[in-house]
Structure formats: C-alpha cells, structure tokens
C-alpha cells in the first residue's frame, strides 16, 4: 500500500465518495491521479452498475472483471460498507471527520436517510466540502426523480440534434453522455471550493445538476429558440457553414474519412486533388450557396473518389493540399494511436484478477506535478481492512466483529 507516498498537486487531500456509474469516479480520478486519497464506498448488496456491465475479461461476468469499471477507477480505494446497518453508517460518519471532501451522486434523499446530509456533516467537520452531482440537482420539481445518463441525454435534448432530416433522432454514441460532461464542471467547482477554504477556512455545499451541465452543449440552439422562436433541424453530417462537409467511404471494411471545406480556396484544392479541376467552374458548385443546394450530388462525386483510397491516403493527400480531412478511427486505431501513446493517456497496470489491463490516464498534463498511475482499479472492498484499521485506528477485534455482523458486505 503506497497511499502515503502519493505525490502531486492534491497530495494530502482525502475524499470520501459515494459513487455510482461513471460520473463519480471520473470526477474523483482528476484528484486521485494527482495525489489525493480517494475512498470509494461500495457494497455487494447493490454493486455499481459499471461492475456488472460488459465487456468482461474472458467474457466471464464478475464484479472485479468489468471493463467499464476498471477503465475508470484506477488510483481509487474501495471500501465495502453495507449502509443498511447502523454500524456502517457510523463508520461513514467517522470517515467524514477525517476527510476534506464528501462527494456523492445518488438521488437526493439517499444520503440524508443515512444521516450524511450536509447539515449533519457540518456538525462533524465544520470546514467539510460536500459535492453533489445528482441528475437534476437537490431542489426543484425534478429533484427527487431518479436519473441515469441514458435518460438525461434525451431529456436534455441531445438526440434531437443527431440524425438525418427525414429520420428519427439518434442516441449519442456513448448513451450515458452526461456522465462524461458533468465531471468537467464538478472538478473546476471543487478546485474553486478548495481554494476558497484555503483562504477562508470555510467549507461549503456544491450542488450540481447533470441535466443543467448538458444544456451548455446546446447553447446556440437554445439561444436561437429564445431569440427567433426557431427549432433546430437534424442535418446529418452536413454543416450550415461548410460544403462539402461529410463522412465519405474509403477502401476497407467500414473505413471512412471526413472532409470539411469552408471556403473557395479549399474547394479548388479538393477538386485538383480529386483530378476534377473542371468542377470549380461547374454551375452546380461554383459558389458556396450552389454547393449547398446541390450537396447530395457533390457528396456522391466525392464518395466515388474516396472509395478508391484508404482513409489514411485520403486524409494525407487532402491535408497536404490544405483541405481539412481526418480518418474516422475505430477502437483499434485509438488504442494504437501514436499521439495518445506518446502523451500517456493509457496506463497499463497489473490487475490481480484481470492481468495486465489498460486504465484511463488524464487528458492534460501538469508540467511540475504530472498525473501518475499509482494503483490499478480496486477489487470490490479491497481496501476495507486498511481503511478501517490504519486510517480509523480500529482494533483487529472490532474489525472482525463488524465483519461477522455483515457490515462490510
């Protein structure tokens, strides 16, 4: 156990986290990867949905072999507590006294039922910071509604922007998309609260709504409706500002290249690279307005050209000619991407039940205190004994007694 040896800008910070799904651990990883001690409370009575979600190592369902869970939970400690017991709730309260931050993303009311609401925690530790990330926030007409990412995405309106004009809305590729949006807001908010406490000695309650954070991704459309009363239309792969703008088929199995032309110079360069310079004088495509009117014909011509090239060849030729283009990468491409490898976004670590497993690193680097891979994602309850006996000072006899009572299930 190397907890005391962790370095980084958040070294010495301790966070107690009652997490669910992705939003909690993805938030906490920002701090754990930079030295903080993050204790995640779990239970076998109701394991996190990520622990019971495929894919599994060797396709064998197991709490400790879920790919989703292990990808997002490196550097985090796991404490198993059966919160249905009064002893577990007391342990949580004792831990809260030792922690700087209490984080949770349950439906409002759950934490209060356990006697761990903000007003109760303040009595235990006046300067504690509580970070809440429920679906809709802890007050308002939706507050008590259970929420999940795949539900929040359509409620926030995101699918209404995805798809083609004559077809139904499409889901976001990663259905629990809000789980990946909210942590960015939560991290910045928590850092600000930590800075405020450092200057004033005061803690506070941070109340985030995952629903509201998603709205920031739709700001232009919301403003358009507010000002013009105009609802957006699904436009497939096209763009109101570029033509051509699309995803085009290439050689190989399900291989594609994106091309985006924003001005006449790029259009002329594309025509030259296609070996069709005469298209620059074609009445259908001579201006941006004309290209938009005849976008279907234009996409067909470009698709016929890209079909004779690999996606990489199309991208390299067009980029060299000054035309914005990029390969549509699949998972294998991303996993072996030299840029991602060079910047250390993937952290291979030996996991006790999965063997060598690639965990998620950080998408930014601090020059003086870079993020580090300290420990692989935890087994369910892996650090329970350590946390109870070493951090809380519990005797072996007390720990064994509580274990026999089912407190650590």
Phi and psi in degrees as a GROMACS rama.xvg file:
@    title "Ramachandran Plot"
@    xaxis  label "Phi"
@    yaxis  label "Psi"
@TYPE xy
-112.459  28.9805  UNK-2
-58.9576  -42.44  UNK-3
-71.3309  -13.3984  UNK-4
-98.0395  2.18079  UNK-5
-69.6314  138.729  UNK-6
-116.385  173.627  UNK-7
126.969  174.075  UNK-8
-65.0258  -23.0065  UNK-9
-108.323  18.2436  UNK-10
-59.4673  133.451  UNK-11
95.2375  -13.7198  UNK-12
-83.9212  133.958  UNK-13
-120.332  131.188  UNK-14
-125.007  129.462  UNK-15
-102.234  121.098  UNK-16
-124.755  123.002  UNK-17
-100.716  92.9284  UNK-18
-106.113  158.904  UNK-19
-146.173  139.23  UNK-20
61.1667  -136.622  UNK-21
-98.8272  -33.8967  UNK-22
-58.8747  -38.8015  UNK-23
-68.0985  -60.5367  UNK-24
-62.3864  -32.97  UNK-25
-66.2526  -34.7871  UNK-26
-68.0795  -47.8847  UNK-27
-68.2228  -27.0529  UNK-28
-62.1513  -33.3591  UNK-29
-55.4359  -37.8881  UNK-30
-86.6661  -42.6817  UNK-31
-62.8485  -39.2908  UNK-32
-70.1683  -14.9285  UNK-33
-113.796  29.4421  UNK-34
105.544  -12.4716  UNK-35
-70.6269  152.028  UNK-36
-93.6697  112.547  UNK-37
-111.331  120.593  UNK-38
-105.029  113.788  UNK-39
-98.5058  123.81  UNK-40
-87.708  127.72  UNK-41
-135.36  175.101  UNK-42
-155.279  143.336  UNK-43
-73.152  -18.554  UNK-44
-64.3951  -33.4391  UNK-45
-149.92  79.094  UNK-46
-65.514  150.493  UNK-47
-53.9243  140.875  UNK-48
-58.3727  -26.8065  UNK-49
-71.8662  -26.7729  UNK-50
-72.498  -21.825  UNK-51
-115.289  29.9546  UNK-52
-117.734  135.123  UNK-53
-69.3313  158.349  UNK-54
-82.4766  151.352  UNK-55
-111.21  152.9  UNK-56
-59.0207  127.104  UNK-57
59.2227  19.1629  UNK-58
59.7319  26.8654  UNK-59
-108.195  109.994  UNK-60
-58.2137  128.687  UNK-61
-163.356  141.768  UNK-62
-53.3352  -33.0039  UNK-63
-100.015  4.14555  UNK-64
-120.802  14.7224  UNK-65
-76.3363  127.981  UNK-66
-62.2905  -43.9662  UNK-67
-59.4707  -50.6427  UNK-68
-60.3809  -48.9299  UNK-69
-68.657  -29.3799  UNK-70
-64.1043  -36.5085  UNK-71
-101.187  -1.29063  UNK-72
-120.614  19.1961  UNK-73
-64.8506  153.302  UNK-74
69.1037  6.48867  UNK-75
-107.423  142.413  UNK-76
-93.5836  147.044  UNK-77
-114.981  122.063  UNK-78
-113.076  121.415  UNK-79
-91.7073  118.699  UNK-80
-134.969  128.975  UNK-81
-87.969  94.3732  UNK-82
-69.8896  -0.728967  UNK-83
-77.0825  -7.98762  UNK-84
-104.504  143.713  UNK-85
-63.913  -30.6032  UNK-86
-65.3554  -38.9025  UNK-87
-66.3204  -39.6153  UNK-88
-65.3313  -34.9481  UNK-89
-68.1512  -39.6234  UNK-90
-61.7869  -41.5501  UNK-91
-61.1805  -40.0145  UNK-92
-67.2152  -39.2963  UNK-93
-64.1359  -39.3804  UNK-94
-67.6128  -37.4363  UNK-95
-59.0471  -34.1752  UNK-96
-64.4178  -32.6841  UNK-97
-86.4501  -9.96648  UNK-98
-105.117  151.128  UNK-99
-82.9956  -33.2679  UNK-100
-133.001  138.547  UNK-101
-116.092  118.247  UNK-102
-117.103  139.65  UNK-103
-151.578  150.783  UNK-104
-136.953  42.576  UNK-105
-89.9525  172.152  UNK-106
-63.8518  133.464  UNK-107
-51.333  136.416  UNK-108
111.518  -29.2781  UNK-109
-66.0441  -51.0622  UNK-110
-63.545  -39.8645  UNK-111
-62.451  -36.5828  UNK-112
-61.4896  -29.8415  UNK-113
-90.4177  4.79577  UNK-114
73.9227  28.4167  UNK-115
-120.907  23.2752  UNK-116
-67.4457  168.264  UNK-117
-61.1729  -41.8516  UNK-118
-63.271  -36.0671  UNK-119
-71.3933  -41.0875  UNK-120
-65.7346  -36.34  UNK-121
-59.8384  -32.8636  UNK-122
-68.9587  -31.3074  UNK-123
-80.5049  -40.7153  UNK-124
-144.745  101.258  UNK-125
-58.2525  -29.7553  UNK-126
-97.8872  14.5078  UNK-127
-67.6381  146.961  UNK-128
-107.305  126.12  UNK-129
-110.691  125.141  UNK-130
-111.985  118.555  UNK-131
-113.671  135.861  UNK-132
-133.079  64.7557  UNK-133
-79.5808  176.021  UNK-134
-62.8856  -42.8586  UNK-135
-124.777  4.5436  UNK-136
94.227  164.441  UNK-137
-87.1786  1.24371  UNK-138
-146.035  162.238  UNK-139
112.061  168.144  UNK-140
-63.2336  -22.5372  UNK-141
-97.1362  -2.06845  UNK-142
-51.649  -42.4445  UNK-143
-90.8189  8.33714  UNK-144
-80.0584  128.576  UNK-145
-61.7093  147.992  UNK-146
-139.104  151.248  UNK-147
-143.478  152.004  UNK-148
-52.9232  -43.6336  UNK-149
-68.724  -16.3147  UNK-150
-90.7494  -40.4255  UNK-151
-64.806  -33.7096  UNK-152
-58.725  -52.4534  UNK-153
-69.5298  -33.2497  UNK-154
-64.3493  -33.0902  UNK-155
-77.1516  -9.32918  UNK-156
90.9456  3.61404  UNK-157
-59.9298  -44.948  UNK-158
-61.8049  -22.1939  UNK-159
-66.4113  -12.7688  UNK-160
-101.285  -3.29171  UNK-161
-114.915  125.263  UNK-162
130.498  -173.626  UNK-163
-104.404  154.764  UNK-164
-54.0792  -35.8778  UNK-165
-97.9523  14.6476  UNK-166
-132.312  172.251  UNK-167
-72.9772  161.267  UNK-168
-60.4754  151.398  UNK-169
-115.398  148.332  UNK-170
-71.451  157.005  UNK-171
-65.7485  145.84  UNK-172
-51.8679  -50.4652  UNK-173
-94.9337  105.973  UNK-174
-60.8345  -35.1801  UNK-175
-86.6835  55.1066  UNK-176
-64.841  -35.2164  UNK-177
-63.3585  -25.2746  UNK-178
-63.2483  -22.5846  UNK-179
-97.5666  -15.1811  UNK-180
-87.0696  -51.3918  UNK-181
-56.6125  -40.4495  UNK-182
-58.3605  -28.9229  UNK-183
-66.8953  -40.4646  UNK-184
-70.0095  -43.1206  UNK-185
-62.884  -39.8226  UNK-186
-63.0771  -49.1246  UNK-187
-62.0667  -39.7279  UNK-188
-65.0443  -43.5172  UNK-189
-67.5533  -38.7692  UNK-190
-61.2704  -41.6896  UNK-191
-62.926  -40.2331  UNK-192
-67.2741  -37.0955  UNK-193
-65.9674  -39.3955  UNK-194
-65.1585  -41.3014  UNK-195
-62.5161  -42.3498  UNK-196
-66.8114  -36.1232  UNK-197
-61.8617  -35.6535  UNK-198
-84.4518  -30.4786  UNK-199
-117.666  -17.9593  UNK-200
79.7183  8.97594  UNK-201
-108.075  138.075  UNK-202
-90.2802  -175.533  UNK-203
-168.749  168.958  UNK-204
-100.244  127.504  UNK-205
-110.266  118.542  UNK-206
-116.23  99.9  UNK-207
-101.93  144.996  UNK-208
-112.477  118.212  UNK-209
-61.6987  -35.7639  UNK-210
-56.9127  -46.7224  UNK-211
-71.0569  -35.0186  UNK-212
-64.6136  -31.6962  UNK-213
-67.4686  -29.1724  UNK-214
-62.1304  -29.0691  UNK-215
-60.4495  -26.2351  UNK-216
-79.7552  -5.93573  UNK-217
-121.174  17.8365  UNK-218
-54.2166  -46.0968  UNK-219
-59.1048  -40.5369  UNK-220
-68.7177  -40.0496  UNK-221
-64.6963  -41.0424  UNK-222
-65.58  -39.3074  UNK-223
-61.2279  -41.6025  UNK-224
-68.5532  -42.5092  UNK-225
-62.3004  -37.011  UNK-226
-90.109  -41.213  UNK-227
-112.72  -7.02753  UNK-228
66.028  26.7292  UNK-229
-109.975  127.371  UNK-230
-87.0867  140.957  UNK-231
-70.6771  157.355  UNK-232
-114.26  145.356  UNK-233
-69.203  133.663  UNK-234
-126.162  17.2521  UNK-235
61.2348  -130.172  UNK-236
-95.9179  1.12921  UNK-237
-80.5358  172.88  UNK-238
-138.104  142.929  UNK-239
-70.206  -10.5631  UNK-240
-112.044  -11.3341  UNK-241
-132.483  147.38  UNK-242
-162.198  123.264  UNK-243
-71.3465  156.229  UNK-244
-153.608  106.088  UNK-245
-171.886  -175.148  UNK-246
-117.184  124.412  UNK-247
-120.699  142.789  UNK-248
-71.425  143.967  UNK-249
-130.899  175.372  UNK-250
-59.0752  146.793  UNK-251
104.921  177.624  UNK-252
-86.3529  110.828  UNK-253
56.7225  49.1822  UNK-254
-111.464  138.712  UNK-255
-143.282  157.557  UNK-256
-134.72  134.297  UNK-257
-90.6114  144.164  UNK-258
-136.374  132.882  UNK-259
-135.428  116.908  UNK-260
-112.97  120.415  UNK-261
-109.305  -8.63597  UNK-262
-151.001  172.935  UNK-263
-64.9371  -33.043  UNK-264
-63.3953  -43.7811  UNK-265
-67.0597  -36.5739  UNK-266
-62.4171  -45.2096  UNK-267
-64.1296  -40.0141  UNK-268
-64.386  -39.4592  UNK-269
-62.5308  -44.7677  UNK-270
-61.8557  -41.9866  UNK-271
-62.9328  -43.2369  UNK-272
-67.289  -31.1151  UNK-273
-76.341  -10.3586  UNK-274
75.3364  24.4124  UNK-275
-128.831  57.9851  UNK-276
-60.9715  -23.1293  UNK-277
-66.1851  -19.0898  UNK-278
-66.3057  -21.9925  UNK-279
-67.4518  -21.367  UNK-280
-105.825  2.92983  UNK-281
-70.1531  127.957  UNK-282
-57.4495  -27.1265  UNK-283
-70.6413  -25.1589  UNK-284
-127.341  6.63578  UNK-285
-67.5129  -27.3973  UNK-286
-123.806  164.13  UNK-287
-58.7555  -44.0884  UNK-288
-58.9987  -42.1538  UNK-289
-68.3967  -38.7506  UNK-290
-63.2172  -37.6531  UNK-291
-66.5794  -40.0742  UNK-292
-65.2658  -31.4839  UNK-293
-114.074  34.7148  UNK-294
-62.2317  -36.3472  UNK-295
-61.7111  -45.6295  UNK-296
-65.5834  -39.7403  UNK-297
-63.4288  -44.7455  UNK-298
-62.2811  -36.5903  UNK-299
-64.5822  -43.834  UNK-300
-62.8486  -43.0801  UNK-301
-68.0939  -40.3356  UNK-302
-62.0367  -36.0633  UNK-303
-64.8587  -34.2548  UNK-304
-74.9702  -47.3375  UNK-305
-66.1883  -25.3321  UNK-306
-62.9908  -20.0464  UNK-307
-90.923  2.97354  UNK-308
-126.592  155.655  UNK-309
-73.832  160.943  UNK-310
-61.0651  -36.5835  UNK-311
-67.5753  -40.5254  UNK-312
-64.1781  -44.2664  UNK-313
-61.5846  -44.9237  UNK-314
-61.9678  -49.4321  UNK-315
-63.9512  -42.1063  UNK-316
-64.6357  -44.5048  UNK-317
-70.2995  -41.6487  UNK-318
-62.5875  -39.8685  UNK-319
-61.3245  -34.4485  UNK-320
-82.7912  -2.41695  UNK-321
88.8342  19.0256  UNK-322
-105.81  124.009  UNK-323
-60.0435  124.225  UNK-324
-157.783  150.819  UNK-325
-156.319  145.682  UNK-326
-68.5902  138.525  UNK-327
-84.6964  102.797  UNK-328
-84.1989  146.402  UNK-329
-98.7339  -175.719  UNK-330
-61.7964  -39.9682  UNK-331
-63.9182  -40.556  UNK-332
-60.6301  -45.0369  UNK-333
-66.0266  -40.4339  UNK-334
-63.1729  -34.5761  UNK-335
-101.449  8.92173  UNK-336
-61.9766  123.94  UNK-337
-64.693  -31.1211  UNK-338
-67.7067  -45.723  UNK-339
-65.5499  -38.7228  UNK-340
-64.7073  -42.7188  UNK-341
-64.1565  -35.0621  UNK-342
-91.9998  8.07074  UNK-343
63.451  40.9525  UNK-344
-78.599  -22.0455  UNK-345
-107.341  130.631  UNK-346
-116.092  98.5531  UNK-347
-76.0782  124.799  UNK-348
-138.619  150.756  UNK-349
-77.6764  117.674  UNK-350
-101.037  137.281  UNK-351
-63.3414  -24.1777  UNK-352
-115.258  -18.0654  UNK-353
-106.947  -6.34684  UNK-354
74.7199  -152.089  UNK-355
-68.7711  121.919  UNK-356
-133.122  140.968  UNK-357
-90.4284  115.607  UNK-358
-96.9284  163.702  UNK-359
-81.856  130.2  UNK-360
-92.6906  -152.836  UNK-361
-109.892  149.071  UNK-362
-90.5837  7.79556  UNK-363
-142.402  157.504  UNK-364
-127.224  134.755  UNK-365
-94.4491  126.407  UNK-366
-62.9864  -39.0887  UNK-367
-90.6792  -29.6441  UNK-368
-133.557  72.991  UNK-369
-66.2256  155.013  UNK-370
-66.3327  152.546  UNK-371
-136.96  154.207  UNK-372
-92.3826  102.344  UNK-373
-90.6309  -42.9989  UNK-374
-152.515  147.443  UNK-375
-68.4158  169.917  UNK-376
-57.9659  144.462  UNK-377
-82.9194  152.699  UNK-378
-68.868  156.724  UNK-379
-63.1261  116.73  UNK-380
76.8939  14.751  UNK-381
-56.9038  -34.4537  UNK-382
-105.972  15.6461  UNK-383
-58.2771  -50.5118  UNK-384
-63.3781  -43.7256  UNK-385
-59.6593  -47.5841  UNK-386
-63.376  -42.9587  UNK-387
-71.1722  -45.0381  UNK-388
-86.3355  -37.9697  UNK-389
-89.7937  -42.3387  UNK-390
-86.5046  -36.2586  UNK-391
-98.5381  -9.31854  UNK-392
73.3101  23.1632  UNK-393
-70.3409  138.3  UNK-394
-72.7258  158.998  UNK-395
-60.6322  -37.3414  UNK-396
-65.5468  -42.6275  UNK-397
-64.8412  -41.3483  UNK-398
-62.693  -45.3173  UNK-399
-64.0885  -40.1818  UNK-400
-61.2609  -45.0453  UNK-401
-66.937  -36.6763  UNK-402
-63.5937  -41.1098  UNK-403
-67.4115  -25.3805  UNK-404
-83.7027  -1.67942  UNK-405
82.9966  17.6323  UNK-406
-68.9774  -28.7603  UNK-407
-102.722  23.076  UNK-408
